[in-house]
Amino acid sequence: MDAVSWWWVSMIYLLEGFAAFGIALDIGLLLMHLLSIVYSKLYMNKKPADMMKAEVKGVSILKPLKGVDPNLEDNLETFFELDYPQFELLFCIQDNNDPAIDVVERLIHKYPTVDAKIVSGGKRIGVNPKINNLMPGYNCMKYNLFWICDSGIRVLPLTLRDLVSKMQDKVALVHAVPYTSNRKGFASSIEKIYFGTQHTRVYISAHVIGFTCMTGMSNLIRRDYFDKSTGGLGKLAQYIAEDYFMAKLLSDNGYKLTLSSYPALQNSGNYGVGKFIERMTRWTKLRVAMVPVAVILEPFSECFLSGLLFSWSCLHFFSWNMLVVFLYHVLVWFILDYILFRQLENGHLQISKCDFLVAWFVRETLTPYIIFCALWDPTINWRTGKYRLRCGGKAEEVV
């Protein structure tokens, strides 16, 4: 076989393989849709029967704070109203002049029976500002179970009981599916639909299959297992994505991670389409640094690009009309996303079907732009710092 013939044969096999990949990928994505819908129906927003009977264990709640936003006081107050008999609230604030101190002091005065205090000063041990802020609270907490929960999260009264009830033998960490509270505006709808569809689909599927997929918004952790696996919280300060490496180290040491029944309700007062794009770009940069193959596979997990590949594959193998297949693909994807979204909303939708459709379409079309921005500039702007990620996830601050 001459070189030209060999080249043509190679191209034919490559096209055949790519077309087969398109069909296999779409089948896999369909299974992820169905898996996440079934799991959400069975386990999400459910009050476990044994929740109120679970053994009461003391919990130290670490709240890293920096600055204030319009919803901060309302979010923090939900922690003072938790229905749980034994916990302490440690508000970690690095700057002694931070306005968040005034907000916390008002709440401590309003709820004098709650064991709460401010731990200020911080301790710089690495590039991660969140870990630096948390270290004084981590060093002085008095319970083996500790709950790291971001400042923009609001909780339900039974949230902590649910988390503790999941802390069974060999379970080292209980995390929550990221979601959002009901807020006003189109930007809120885009954010809610992203977390209620694409993110939940991947998050739940990864959990069920056994892949490491966790965000650090709300994590209940056993300190004895944690220190044994990681060497302590300070060891994670070299990473920006400390949550990913926290989960990976615990899993590598044979401990289990499980999901709570209630999602983590994000309720930041500062939100908008621009802030959403900025946040998703930052997350994409982190995934590319930790799992470089993500830059190739991740775009194909979205509706439109996977639909184009699947419709072309059907044209290649079956001579089906590409446009018709693509439109059916988008319709089925949209319906499945809507069903999953209803599960996360617990059946009580706060937006109309028309608003859902428009926000869903805008969110899907933003994805290529977000990936392009992440690849164009790999440096990460987070809080008040700028960071450069090395392959493997370790970070260095850009001065």
Secondary structure per residue as TSV (DSSP state, phi and psi in degrees):
chain	resnum	aa	ss	phi	psi
A	1	M	-	360.0	126.9
A	2	D	-	-77.6	174.3
A	3	A	H	-64.5	-37.8
A	4	V	H	-66.0	-45.6
A	5	S	H	-62.0	-42.0
A	6	W	H	-61.9	-38.9
A	7	W	H	-64.6	-42.9
A	8	W	H	-65.5	-42.3
A	9	V	H	-61.8	-41.2
A	10	S	H	-63.6	-41.1
A	11	M	H	-66.3	-37.6
A	12	I	H	-63.7	-46.6
A	13	Y	H	-63.8	-36.7
A	14	L	H	-65.1	-43.6
A	15	L	H	-64.3	-41.3
A	16	E	H	-61.1	-43.9
A	17	G	H	-65.8	-40.1
A	18	F	H	-66.7	-38.8
A	19	A	H	-67.0	-39.9
A	20	A	H	-65.4	-37.9
A	21	F	H	-61.4	-39.4
A	22	G	H	-61.6	-41.3
A	23	I	H	-72.9	-43.3
A	24	A	H	-62.3	-39.9
A	25	L	H	-62.0	-44.3
A	26	D	H	-67.3	-35.7
A	27	I	H	-64.1	-42.8
A	28	G	H	-62.5	-40.8
A	29	L	H	-67.0	-36.5
A	30	L	H	-62.2	-42.7
A	31	L	H	-63.8	-37.3
A	32	M	H	-63.2	-42.0
A	33	H	H	-56.6	-52.4
A	34	L	H	-65.2	-40.3
A	35	L	H	-61.7	-45.9
A	36	S	H	-67.9	-35.6
A	37	I	H	-66.4	-45.8
A	38	V	H	-64.5	-44.7
A	39	Y	H	-61.8	-44.6
A	40	S	H	-62.2	-39.8
A	41	K	H	-64.1	-38.6
A	42	L	H	-83.5	-34.1
A	43	Y	H	-123.9	-24.8
A	44	M	T	-81.2	141.3
A	45	N	T	58.5	29.7
A	46	K	-	-107.9	140.6
A	47	K	-	-89.5	106.1
A	48	P	-	-58.6	143.3
A	49	A	T	-63.4	-31.2
A	50	D	T	-95.3	8.9
A	51	M	T	-60.8	-48.6
A	52	M	T	-74.0	-15.8
A	53	K	T	-95.7	-5.5
A	54	A	S	-65.0	149.0
A	55	E	-	-61.1	133.9
A	56	V	-	-78.9	122.3
A	57	K	-	-124.6	136.5
A	58	G	-	-62.2	142.8
A	59	V	E	-131.8	131.1
A	60	S	E	-96.3	122.7
A	61	I	E	-101.8	115.9
A	62	L	E	-99.3	118.9
A	63	K	E	-116.1	103.1
A	64	P	E	-77.2	125.2
A	65	L	E	-125.1	143.1
A	66	K	-	-153.0	111.7
A	67	G	S	76.0	-179.7
A	68	V	-	-129.9	156.7
A	69	D	-	-138.2	170.7
A	70	P	T	-58.8	-22.7
A	71	N	T	-104.1	1.9
A	72	L	H	-59.8	-48.6
A	73	E	H	-63.7	-42.4
A	74	D	H	-62.2	-41.3
A	75	N	H	-63.8	-46.5
A	76	L	H	-66.2	-34.3
A	77	E	H	-63.6	-29.5
A	78	T	H	-63.9	-24.4
A	79	F	H	-77.4	-31.0
A	80	F	H	-69.4	-21.6
A	81	E	T	-101.6	15.9
A	82	L	-	-62.5	139.4
A	83	D	S	-89.6	79.2
A	84	Y	-	-155.2	136.0
A	85	P	S	-80.5	-18.5
A	86	Q	S	-142.1	98.3
A	87	F	E	-155.5	159.0
A	88	E	E	-124.4	145.7
A	89	L	E	-108.4	119.7
A	90	L	E	-115.5	108.6
A	91	F	E	-92.7	110.2
A	92	C	E	-92.7	111.6
A	93	I	E	-129.2	115.8
A	94	Q	S	-72.2	-41.5
A	95	D	-	-93.8	124.1
A	96	N	T	-65.9	-15.4
A	97	N	T	-103.0	11.0
A	98	D	-	-65.4	131.5
A	99	P	T	-62.9	-16.4
A	100	A	H	-63.7	-24.2
A	101	I	H	-61.0	-42.5
A	102	D	H	-62.4	-40.1
A	103	V	H	-62.6	-46.3
A	104	V	H	-66.2	-40.9
A	105	E	H	-63.0	-36.9
A	106	R	H	-62.0	-42.3
A	107	L	H	-70.0	-38.1
A	108	I	H	-63.0	-39.4
A	109	H	H	-67.5	-34.6
A	110	K	H	-73.9	-30.4
A	111	Y	-	-122.0	72.9
A	112	P	T	-66.9	-19.6
A	113	T	T	-84.2	-9.5
A	114	V	S	-86.7	133.2
A	115	D	-	-75.0	97.1
A	116	A	E	-141.9	144.8
A	117	K	E	-156.1	162.0
A	118	I	E	-96.9	131.4
A	119	V	E	-116.0	106.7
A	120	S	E	-110.2	170.2
A	121	G	S	110.6	-47.7
A	122	G	-	69.6	171.0
A	123	K	-	-151.6	110.7
A	124	R	-	-79.1	112.3
A	125	I	-	-126.4	-2.1
A	126	G	S	-171.7	-169.2
A	127	V	S	-83.5	-17.7
A	128	N	-	-79.3	111.7
A	129	P	H	-67.5	-29.9
A	130	K	H	-66.8	-45.1
A	131	I	H	-65.0	-43.2
A	132	N	H	-56.8	-40.9
A	133	N	H	-68.5	-35.7
A	134	L	H	-79.4	-20.9
A	135	M	H	-56.5	-46.2
A	136	P	H	-60.3	-39.3
A	137	G	H	-67.2	-39.8
A	138	Y	H	-62.0	-38.0
A	139	N	H	-74.8	-23.0
A	140	C	H	-109.2	-0.5
A	141	M	-	-67.3	150.8
A	142	K	-	-109.1	-2.4
A	143	Y	S	-115.4	155.9
A	144	N	S	-73.3	-33.9
A	145	L	E	-86.9	129.7
A	146	F	E	-133.5	144.6
A	147	W	E	-119.6	109.5
A	148	I	E	-89.5	120.8
A	149	C	E	-140.3	126.5
A	150	D	-	-65.5	159.9
A	151	S	T	-67.6	-26.0
A	152	G	T	-86.8	8.3
A	153	I	E	-96.4	134.6
A	154	R	E	-110.0	150.4
A	155	V	-	-125.6	159.9
A	156	L	-	-89.3	157.5
A	157	P	T	-55.9	-33.4
A	158	L	T	-94.4	7.5
A	159	T	H	-58.9	-46.3
A	160	L	H	-68.7	-38.3
A	161	R	H	-59.7	-40.9
A	162	D	H	-63.3	-45.4
A	163	L	H	-60.5	-46.9
A	164	V	H	-66.1	-36.6
A	165	S	H	-64.4	-22.9
A	166	K	T	-84.9	-9.1
A	167	M	-	-83.8	77.5
A	168	Q	-	-94.4	-174.0
A	169	D	T	-57.2	136.1
A	170	K	T	66.3	0.9
A	171	V	E	-85.0	120.0
A	172	A	E	-101.4	-20.8
A	173	L	E	-151.3	133.9
A	174	V	E	-116.2	121.4
A	175	H	E	-119.2	173.1
A	176	A	-	-125.9	147.0
A	177	V	-	-66.7	123.2
A	178	P	E	-67.4	132.6
A	179	Y	E	-146.5	-171.3
A	180	T	E	-133.6	154.9
A	181	S	-	-78.4	172.0
A	182	N	-	-82.9	116.3
A	183	R	-	-127.5	168.0
A	184	K	S	-86.6	152.7
A	185	G	S	104.3	157.8
A	186	F	H	-67.3	-35.6
A	187	A	H	-61.3	-38.1
A	188	S	H	-63.3	-38.6
A	189	S	H	-64.6	-41.8
A	190	I	H	-61.3	-46.1
A	191	E	H	-64.5	-43.2
A	192	K	H	-63.7	-41.1
A	193	I	H	-69.8	-37.0
A	194	Y	H	-60.8	-51.0
A	195	F	H	-72.0	-25.6
A	196	G	H	-88.0	-5.7
A	197	T	T	-126.5	-85.5
A	198	Q	H	-58.4	-48.1
A	199	H	H	-67.9	-43.6
A	200	T	H	-65.0	-38.6
A	201	R	H	-58.7	-48.6
A	202	V	H	-69.7	-42.0
A	203	Y	H	-62.7	-49.0
A	204	I	H	-70.4	-42.2
A	205	S	H	-61.0	-43.7
A	206	A	H	-62.4	-40.5
A	207	H	H	-62.9	-46.0
A	208	V	H	-66.5	-41.3
A	209	I	H	-73.1	-28.7
A	210	G	T	108.7	12.5
A	211	F	-	-81.8	153.7
A	212	T	-	-78.4	111.7
A	213	C	-	-149.6	107.3
A	214	M	-	-153.0	141.5
A	215	T	-	-109.4	156.4
A	216	G	S	-93.4	20.9
A	217	M	S	-67.0	-39.5
A	218	S	E	-152.0	104.7
A	219	N	E	-135.1	122.9
A	220	L	E	-96.5	126.9
A	221	I	E	-131.3	143.4
A	222	R	E	-87.7	119.8
A	223	R	H	-66.6	-38.6
A	224	D	H	-62.2	-45.4
A	225	Y	H	-66.5	-39.1
A	226	F	H	-64.8	-48.9
A	227	D	H	-64.6	-36.7
A	228	K	H	-65.3	-36.0
A	229	S	H	-85.5	-36.5
A	230	T	H	-109.8	-17.4
A	231	G	S	84.8	8.9
A	232	G	S	108.9	161.8
A	233	L	G	-60.5	-35.0
A	234	G	G	-61.8	-26.6
A	235	K	G	-66.8	-18.9
A	236	L	G	-90.0	-1.1
A	237	A	G	-69.9	-12.8
A	238	Q	G	-79.0	-9.4
A	239	Y	B	-111.0	147.7
A	240	I	S	-81.4	-41.5
A	241	A	-	-88.3	65.0
A	242	E	H	-64.0	-27.7
A	243	D	H	-66.0	-42.0
A	244	Y	H	-61.4	-46.3
A	245	F	H	-73.6	-29.6
A	246	M	H	-59.8	-49.2
A	247	A	H	-65.7	-40.4
A	248	K	H	-64.2	-44.8
A	249	L	H	-65.9	-40.0
A	250	L	H	-64.6	-43.9
A	251	S	H	-64.7	-41.4
A	252	D	H	-64.1	-24.7
A	253	N	T	-94.3	11.1
A	254	G	T	88.9	8.8
A	255	Y	-	-93.1	158.3
A	256	K	E	-99.4	149.9
A	257	L	E	-119.2	138.6
A	258	T	E	-137.3	164.1
A	259	L	E	-98.3	144.6
A	260	S	-	-79.3	167.1
A	261	S	S	-79.7	-31.3
A	262	Y	S	-99.5	137.9
A	263	P	-	-73.5	163.4
A	264	A	E	-83.8	113.2
A	265	L	E	-89.5	102.1
A	266	Q	E	-74.6	133.3
A	267	N	-	-144.3	42.5
A	268	S	-	-64.4	143.5
A	269	G	S	-82.9	-13.4
A	270	N	-	-106.1	103.2
A	271	Y	-	-148.6	158.7
A	272	G	-	177.0	169.4
A	273	V	H	-62.0	-41.5
A	274	G	H	-62.2	-42.8
A	275	K	H	-66.7	-35.5
A	276	F	H	-63.6	-46.2
A	277	I	H	-61.5	-43.4
A	278	E	H	-61.0	-42.4
A	279	R	H	-67.9	-44.9
A	280	M	H	-66.0	-34.2
A	281	T	H	-64.0	-42.8
A	282	R	H	-62.9	-43.9
A	283	W	H	-63.2	-39.3
A	284	T	H	-63.9	-41.6
A	285	K	H	-59.4	-40.5
A	286	L	H	-64.3	-44.1
A	287	R	H	-64.6	-39.7
A	288	V	H	-63.6	-38.9
A	289	A	H	-70.3	-37.4
A	290	M	H	-84.3	-38.1
A	291	V	-	-131.4	85.0
A	292	P	T	-56.5	-28.7
A	293	V	T	-65.7	-15.3
A	294	A	H	-61.6	-31.0
A	295	V	H	-65.4	-24.1
A	296	I	H	-89.0	-45.0
A	297	L	H	-85.7	-33.3
A	298	E	G	-58.0	-43.7
A	299	P	G	-59.0	-28.9
A	300	F	G	-79.5	-3.7
A	301	S	G	-89.7	-1.3
A	302	E	S	-94.9	159.9
A	303	C	H	-59.9	-54.2
A	304	F	H	-70.9	-45.3
A	305	L	H	-69.4	-42.6
A	306	S	H	-64.4	-34.1
A	307	G	H	-66.6	-39.6
A	308	L	H	-63.6	-43.3
A	309	L	H	-66.0	-42.2
A	310	F	H	-66.6	-43.1
A	311	S	H	-66.6	-36.6
A	312	W	H	-66.5	-38.1
A	313	S	H	-63.9	-40.6
A	314	C	H	-66.8	-36.5
A	315	L	H	-64.0	-41.6
A	316	H	H	-66.3	-45.8
A	317	F	H	-87.9	-39.1
A	318	F	H	-117.3	-3.0
A	319	S	-	60.7	31.3
A	320	W	-	-78.6	151.4
A	321	N	-	-62.8	121.6
A	322	M	H	-65.2	-41.3
A	323	L	H	-65.4	-43.2
A	324	V	H	-64.0	-44.1
A	325	V	H	-62.2	-42.7
A	326	F	H	-62.4	-44.1
A	327	L	H	-65.4	-40.4
A	328	Y	H	-64.1	-39.8
A	329	H	H	-59.2	-47.6
A	330	V	H	-64.0	-40.3
A	331	L	H	-62.8	-47.6
A	332	V	H	-63.3	-43.3
A	333	W	H	-59.9	-44.6
A	334	F	H	-62.3	-44.4
A	335	I	H	-62.9	-44.0
A	336	L	H	-65.4	-39.5
A	337	D	H	-62.6	-39.6
A	338	Y	H	-66.1	-39.8
A	339	I	H	-62.9	-44.9
A	340	L	H	-63.3	-41.4
A	341	F	H	-59.6	-41.2
A	342	R	H	-62.8	-36.0
A	343	Q	H	-64.7	-44.0
A	344	L	H	-65.9	-33.3
A	345	E	T	-79.7	-1.6
A	346	N	T	59.2	30.5
A	347	G	T	83.4	-5.8
A	348	H	-	-105.8	83.1
A	349	L	-	-73.0	134.9
A	350	Q	S	-103.4	-2.1
A	351	I	S	-128.7	154.5
A	352	S	-	-77.5	165.3
A	353	K	H	-62.1	-36.3
A	354	C	H	-65.6	-45.1
A	355	D	H	-62.7	-39.4
A	356	F	H	-60.8	-45.5
A	357	L	H	-60.1	-48.1
A	358	V	H	-64.8	-47.5
A	359	A	H	-66.2	-37.0
A	360	W	H	-62.9	-44.3
A	361	F	H	-64.4	-44.1
A	362	V	H	-62.8	-43.3
A	363	R	H	-61.2	-43.3
A	364	E	H	-65.0	-39.1
A	365	T	H	-75.5	-17.5
A	366	L	H	-75.3	-21.1
A	367	T	H	-57.9	-49.6
A	368	P	H	-58.4	-38.3
A	369	Y	H	-65.0	-41.1
A	370	I	H	-63.7	-44.0
A	371	I	H	-64.8	-39.9
A	372	F	H	-62.1	-44.8
A	373	C	H	-62.7	-38.4
A	374	A	H	-65.5	-37.8
A	375	L	H	-79.4	-29.4
A	376	W	H	-68.0	-41.6
A	377	D	-	-133.1	101.9
A	378	P	-	-75.6	-10.1
A	379	T	-	-71.7	151.4
A	380	I	E	-116.4	127.6
A	381	N	E	-99.0	117.7
A	382	W	E	-141.7	126.5
A	383	R	T	55.0	-121.5
A	384	T	T	-103.2	8.5
A	385	G	E	-118.4	167.1
A	386	K	E	-128.0	133.6
A	387	Y	E	-133.4	149.9
A	388	R	E	-116.5	129.4
A	389	L	E	-96.1	137.0
A	390	R	-	-97.1	160.1
A	391	C	T	-59.0	129.4
A	392	G	T	106.9	-11.4
A	393	G	S	101.9	-12.6
A	394	K	B	-69.5	148.2
A	395	A	E	-123.4	154.4
A	396	E	E	-133.8	141.3
A	397	E	E	-79.1	137.5
A	398	V	-	-94.3	114.5
A	399	V	-	-85.8	360.0
